[in-house]
Amino acid sequence: MLIRWNDIDSLEWERRIAAHAPRATAALQQSWAYGAANAMIGGETLRASVEIDGHPAALAQFTVRRIGVGGACFASLALCLR
């Protein structure tokens, strides 16, 4: 298994999601636009693409928030919803 971080662009991300669930709507929290909106309000977005034996197996988007006071970061919280 190989996990690549932030290695595909928005078009490829959406293409892979659509290929995975062609008749269903993918979770909003896994859409590229959701990650972009998170980044616009100061969050960090990490995107993982997983390969098994050289074949795409999964995608996961994590939204990251830093928790702190006065510019000092005390903790980070990463969420991977749905």
Secondary structure by P-SEA (a helix, b strand, c coil): cccccccccaaaaaaaaaaacccccccccccaaaaaaaaaabbbbbbbbbbccccccbbbbbbbbbbbccccccbbbbbbcc
